[in-house]
Amino acid sequence: MGQRRQSRELALQFLYGYGMNRREGSLEEAITDFWNSNRAPEGVRQFAADLIDGTLENLDRIDNIIRENATNWKLDRIALVDKNILRLAIYELIYRDDIPPAVTINEAVEIAKKFSTPRSGKFVNGILDKVKISA
């Protein structure tokens, strides 16, 4: 597995856990606890941290983009893992010009297939294709 894929998977795992346990402690504590229990090479950790920070800093805008592009889906009905995959990928599409959109979408689809349901890859791909066109 490539370093960036590993970073994306770690970022997803953090966002998922943080979303499930948001009321328990501060964000800083959650990040510290996460990295204490998830060792990774510095490059992997740094890219994952950039994704986490950027996604959380822009969460309201990203969630609005999901709402606008997830036709017939309310945000709270989207599975938490799929929602966080979308959040990370939309952050990359909107804020990271150094990553080609096709790479971002492909990575998100592959991660959805690995961490979610068999149909999640198509769901994620459909929404991200819409976002890419409007970005």
C-alpha positions in Angstrom: 0.0 0.0 0.0 1.3 3.4 -0.9 2.0 6.0 1.7 -0.8 8.4 0.6 -3.3 5.6 0.7 -2.2 4.7 4.2 -2.5 8.4 5.2 -6.0 8.5 3.7 -7.0 5.4 5.6 -5.6 6.7 8.9 -7.4 10.0 8.3 -10.7 8.2 7.7 -10.2 6.1 10.8 -9.6 9.2 12.9 -12.6 11.0 11.5 -14.8 8.0 12.0 -13.7 7.5 15.6 -13.9 11.2 16.3 -17.4 11.3 14.9 -18.5 8.4 17.1 -16.9 9.8 20.3 -17.1 13.6 19.7 -18.4 14.3 23.2 -15.5 12.6 25.0 -12.7 15.2 25.4 -11.3 17.8 23.1 -10.1 17.5 19.5 -6.5 17.9 20.6 -6.9 15.0 23.1 -8.5 12.8 20.4 -5.7 13.5 17.9 -3.0 12.8 20.6 -4.7 9.6 21.6 -5.1 8.5 18.0 -1.4 9.0 17.1 -0.3 7.3 20.3 -2.2 4.2 19.3 -1.5 4.4 15.5 2.1 4.5 14.8 3.1 5.6 11.2 6.1 6.9 9.4 6.4 10.7 9.6 5.4 11.2 5.9 2.3 9.1 6.3 1.4 10.8 9.5 2.0 14.3 8.2 -0.3 13.8 5.1 -2.9 12.2 7.3 -2.7 15.1 9.7 -3.1 17.6 6.8 -6.2 15.8 5.6 -7.7 15.7 9.1 -7.0 19.3 9.9 -8.1 20.6 6.5 -11.3 18.5 6.5 -12.3 19.6 10.0 -11.4 23.3 9.4 -13.7 23.3 6.3 -16.4 20.8 7.6 -19.4 23.1 7.2 -18.6 24.0 3.6 -17.8 20.3 2.8 -21.0 19.1 4.4 -23.0 21.7 2.4 -21.3 20.4 -0.8 -22.3 16.9 0.1 -25.9 18.1 0.7 -26.0 19.8 -2.7 -24.7 16.8 -4.5 -26.2 13.8 -2.7 -29.6 13.9 -4.4 -32.3 12.3 -2.4 -30.0 11.7 0.5 -30.1 13.7 3.8 -26.6 14.1 5.3 -27.6 12.3 8.5 -28.8 9.2 6.5 -25.4 8.7 4.9 -23.4 6.0 6.7 -20.7 7.7 8.8 -17.9 5.9 7.1 -19.2 6.9 3.6 -19.7 10.5 4.8 -16.2 10.7 6.1 -14.8 9.3 2.9 -16.7 11.9 1.0 -15.5 14.6 3.4 -11.9 13.7 2.9 -12.2 13.5 -0.9 -14.1 16.7 -1.2 -11.4 18.4 0.9 -8.8 17.2 -1.6 -10.9 18.2 -4.6 -11.6 21.7 -3.4 -8.5 22.6 -1.4 -5.6 20.5 -2.7 -4.6 21.6 -6.2 -1.5 19.3 -5.9 -3.6 16.1 -6.2 -5.3 15.3 -9.5 -9.1 14.9 -9.2 -9.0 11.5 -10.8 -6.5 10.3 -8.2 -8.7 11.6 -5.4 -11.8 10.0 -6.7 -10.1 6.7 -7.4 -8.6 6.6 -3.9 -11.9 7.4 -2.3 -13.7 4.7 -4.3 -11.1 2.1 -3.4 -11.2 3.1 0.3 -15.0 2.9 0.2 -14.9 -0.6 -1.2 -12.5 -1.6 1.6 -14.1 0.0 4.6 -17.8 0.1 3.7 -20.4 -1.9 1.7 -20.0 -3.3 -1.8 -22.2 -0.5 -3.2 -20.4 2.3 -1.4 -17.8 2.6 -4.1 -20.5 3.5 -6.7 -22.2 5.9 -4.3 -19.0 7.7 -3.5 -18.0 7.8 -7.1 -21.3 9.3 -8.2 -21.2 12.1 -5.7 -17.6 12.9 -6.2 -18.1 13.0 -10.0 -20.8 15.7 -9.5 -18.5 17.6 -7.1 -15.6 17.5 -9.5 -17.7 19.0 -12.3 -19.0 21.8 -10.1 -15.5 22.5 -8.5 
